[in-house]
Amino acid sequence: MKIFFSSKPFFLISFLIVLFLSSCDLKSVYDKNFSFENTNWDKKNKVSFKIEISDTISQNQFFINIRNTTNYKYSNLYLFISTQLPDGSISKDTIECILADINGKWLGNGLSKLKENNILLKNDLVFPEKGTYIFEFEQAMRVDILEGIADIGIRIEENIQ
């Protein structure tokens, strides 16, 4: 059996794949996740992300990253989010993240028992000042130990239009 293999198309295809994969995060300003041990989020465990911001002009998209197991008992996740600005002022919000549809089908990506959701929280975020921002997440469900949440995180992307 003879296999025809030309190095030029192979090289070109390989180059394009590498170029595509390396360009995927060009818009990313920040992308970090925190993993919970045994997929259990204790109500006392607040998760903080400290971000250094120097761009006060660009619009950004702000995502909440959530990875949950299919053993998670709820279709949503309530979060308390505190944001501390560089000047020390703090704002607090309560956010509901929908993880399953009304029929119980899990949203997000994942083929196994782990589902990943990247939930757009704000599409046109402009940071008002340069400096360090601290985003703190606290689970706001009515249980002390929330079972089935593997990771929580944030992703900030420059909104290129």
C-alpha positions in Angstrom: 0.0 0.0 0.0 1.4 3.3 -1.0 0.5 6.5 0.9 0.9 9.7 -0.9 2.1 12.4 1.5 3.2 15.8 0.4 5.1 17.9 3.0 3.9 21.3 1.7 0.1 20.8 2.4 1.0 19.1 5.8 3.3 22.0 6.7 0.7 24.6 5.6 -2.1 22.8 7.6 0.1 22.5 10.7 1.1 26.1 10.5 -2.5 27.3 10.2 -3.6 25.1 13.2 -0.8 26.5 15.3 -1.6 30.0 14.2 -5.3 29.6 15.0 -4.6 28.1 18.4 -2.1 30.7 19.4 -4.4 33.5 18.4 -7.4 32.3 20.4 -6.5 34.3 23.5 -5.3 37.6 21.9 -8.4 39.3 23.4 -7.9 37.9 26.9 -7.1 40.5 29.6 -7.5 38.0 32.5 -8.6 34.4 32.9 -8.2 32.5 36.2 -10.2 29.8 37.9 -10.2 28.5 41.5 -10.8 24.7 42.0 -12.7 23.4 45.0 -11.5 20.3 46.8 -13.9 17.4 46.2 -16.3 19.8 44.3 -17.6 21.2 47.6 -17.9 25.0 48.1 -18.2 25.8 51.8 -20.2 29.0 52.4 -17.3 30.3 54.5 -14.9 30.0 51.6 -14.7 33.2 49.7 -12.8 33.2 46.5 -10.8 36.3 45.5 -9.2 37.4 42.2 -6.8 40.3 42.2 -6.3 42.0 38.8 -3.9 44.8 37.8 -5.6 47.1 35.3 -3.8 49.7 33.2 -6.3 50.2 30.4 -9.1 52.6 31.2 -10.3 53.2 27.7 -11.2 49.8 26.1 -14.5 48.1 26.6 -14.3 44.6 28.0 -16.5 41.6 28.3 -16.7 40.1 31.8 -17.5 36.4 32.2 -18.0 34.2 35.2 -16.6 30.7 34.6 -18.4 27.9 36.4 -17.6 24.2 36.2 -20.2 21.9 37.9 -20.7 18.2 38.0 -23.9 16.6 36.8 -24.4 15.6 40.4 -25.1 19.3 41.3 -28.6 19.4 42.8 -29.7 22.7 41.5 -30.4 24.3 38.1 -28.9 27.6 39.1 -26.2 29.1 41.3 -26.6 32.3 43.3 -23.4 34.3 44.0 -22.5 37.4 46.0 -19.8 39.3 44.2 -17.9 42.1 45.8 -15.7 44.4 43.7 -13.1 46.5 45.3 -11.8 49.4 43.2 -8.2 50.8 43.4 -9.6 53.8 45.4 -10.9 51.3 48.1 -14.6 51.7 47.3 -16.6 48.5 47.2 -19.7 47.5 45.3 -21.7 44.3 46.0 -24.0 42.4 43.7 -26.1 39.3 43.8 -26.0 37.3 40.6 -28.0 34.2 39.5 -26.2 31.9 37.1 -28.4 29.5 35.2 -26.7 26.1 34.8 -29.6 24.0 33.4 -32.7 24.6 31.4 -36.3 24.2 32.6 -36.2 20.5 31.6 -33.1 19.8 33.6 -30.7 19.6 30.6 -27.3 21.0 31.6 -26.1 24.1 29.8 -22.5 24.7 28.9 -19.9 22.4 27.4 -18.6 19.1 28.4 -19.1 15.5 27.4 -18.5 13.8 30.8 -19.9 14.5 34.2 -18.3 18.0 34.2 -20.0 20.9 32.6 -18.4 24.2 31.9 -20.3 27.5 31.6 -18.8 30.9 30.7 -21.6 33.3 31.6 -21.4 36.8 30.2 -22.0 39.2 33.1 -21.2 42.5 31.4 -20.6 43.2 27.8 -19.2 46.8 27.9 -17.2 47.0 31.1 -14.8 50.0 31.1 -12.5 50.1 34.2 -12.8 53.6 35.6 -9.3 53.9 37.0 -5.9 52.2 36.8 -4.8 50.0 39.6 -5.6 46.8 41.4 -9.2 45.5 41.4 -10.3 42.7 43.7 -13.3 40.5 42.8 -14.6 38.3 45.6 -17.1 35.5 45.1 -19.2 33.9 47.8 -21.8 31.2 47.2 -25.2 32.5 48.1 -27.2 29.3 48.1 -29.2 28.2 51.2 -26.8 25.4 52.2 -23.5 25.6 54.1 -21.7 23.1 51.9 -22.6 23.4 48.2 -21.8 20.0 46.5 -21.1 19.8 42.8 -19.3 23.0 42.0 -15.8 22.2 40.8 -14.5 25.6 39.8 -15.3 29.3 39.9 -13.5 31.9 38.0 -13.5 35.0 35.9 -12.5 35.9 32.3 -12.1 39.4 31.0 -11.7 39.9 27.3 -11.2 43.1 25.4 -14.4 43.7 23.4 -13.0 44.0 19.8 -15.7 45.0 17.4 
